[in-house]
Amino acid sequence: LEKLTSRYFGVEDAIVFGMGFATNALNLPSLLGPNCMVVSDEKNHASIILGLRLSGATIKVFKHNNMRDLERVLRDGICYGNTKNGGKPWSKVMIIVEGIFSMEGSIVRLPEIVALKKKYKAYLYLDEAHSVGAMGSHGRGVTDYY
C-alpha cells in the first residue's frame, strides 16, 4: 500500500496511517521538540494542535491564510530566537497548514507559503487529509492544484 501511495503521489516513499487524527497527533511529536518553533494557522485541526502540544515545541499562531501575519510571526520568532534558551537560534522552524481547512473549507495559499518557507529557511508540514481526492487535475490535493 505504501509503495502504491508513493507512486500515486510521485514521491520517493510514503507512510500510511489508518486514522487521520492519529497521523497528526502522533507524528508531530516525532518531528518536533522543545527547541523547535512552530508557526501554525489559527484554523488548523484539533489533531494538529494536540500533536504540537505533545511535541513540546514553542507554538506561534498566525491569522488564517494571512501571509502578512505569517511573515511577521516568522520574522519575529527567528529574530528573537528561543527566549527560553537565552535567545539562541531554533533547531527547527516549521510552518503547519492544511490543504483544505477542515473546519471551514478554505484553500491554503500554498505558493505564497512556499515562498515564505524558502525565504525564512523553514520546514513546511502540509496536512492534505481533506484535499486529496478533491483538488487538482489528478486528485492529488493542493500540491496538484497549484
N, C-alpha and C positions, 0 to 999 in steps of 0.2 A: 504493500500500500504506500509506503514512504517513497519507494522508487518511482511509482506511478505519479505520485503527487509532485515530486521534484521535476519529473519530465513534463508534466502538465504546466507547471509554472516556469519552466525553462531555467531552473536553478540547479546548483551542484548537489544539494542534499535537502532533505526535509524531515521534520519530526511531526508525527500525527498524534494528537491527543483526543480522547473520547468525549471531552466536555470543554466547551469554550471558557466557562468561568475558571476552571482549574488551569487552563493554559496560561492565563494572565496571573492568577493568584499564586501559582507555583513556579512559574518561570522567572518572573521579575526578580524574586529574591536571589535566584542563582546568577543573574546578570549584574546585579547592583549590590552595593554595600554601603557602610557608614561614611566613606569618604567620596561618595558619588552625589552629584546634583542632578535631579530630575526636573524637567520643565514639562508640566502636564496641562493639557487643555482642561478648562473647568467643566466641560461636558463629558469627560471620559467616564466609562462604565465603572460600576462598583467593583468589578473584578480587578480592574487596573489599580484602583485606589487601594484595595486590600493588598495586592501584590507589592505596591510601593511601600505601604506601611510596614509590611513584613520584612522588606529588604533593609530597613534601617537607613536608607538614603535620605538626603535632605530634599524635600519636595517643595517646589515653587510652582505656582499655578498661574496660567495666563488666561486672559479673556478669550472666550470661544471664537476660534477661527480669526483672531485679531493679530495680524502679523506685526503690527507696530508694537503691541504689548508683548508678544513673544520675543521680539528683538530686545526690548527694554529689559525683560526678565533675564534673558541670556547674557546680555552685556553686563548688567549689574552683578549677576551671580558669578560670572567669570572674573570680572574686575576685582571684586571684594574677596573672592576665594572662599574657602571653608572657614568661616568665622569661629567655628567650634574648635578649629585646629590652628589658630593663630593667623588666619588668612592665607594659609598655604593653598596652592592650586588643587583643584579637584582631581581625583584619579580618573574620573569619567564624568562626562556631561551627556545626558540623554534627553531627547525630546520624545514625548509619548503622545500619540494621537490615534484616533480611529479613522478608518477609511470612510465609512458612513457612520455618523454618530447615532448610536442605537436609541438614545433617549429622545431624539427629535428629528432625525432623518437628514440632517445637513451633510454635505460632502466636504471632506478635508481639502484645504487649498495646498495640495501636495507640491506643485512646482515651487511655490514660494517658500514652503517649509524646507524643501531640499536645498534651496539657495541659502537659507539661514543656517542650516545644518553644516553646509560646506564652509560658509563664512566664519562660523564660530568653532569649527572642527568638533562638532558634537555627533553623537550617535543618534540614530532615529529608530524608534520602535513603532511600527505601524500595525495596528490591530485591524485586520481585514475580515473579521468574522461576519460582518453584515454586508460587505461589498463584493466578496467573491460570489460569483453566480448572478449578481445583479448589475455589475458595472463592467464596462469595457467591451470591445468588439468580440472578444473571445471569452468573456465572462470571468476574467482573471482578477477582477477588482479594480481599485482606483489606479494601481500602477499600470494596468492595461488601458484604463480610461484616458489617462493623460498621455 
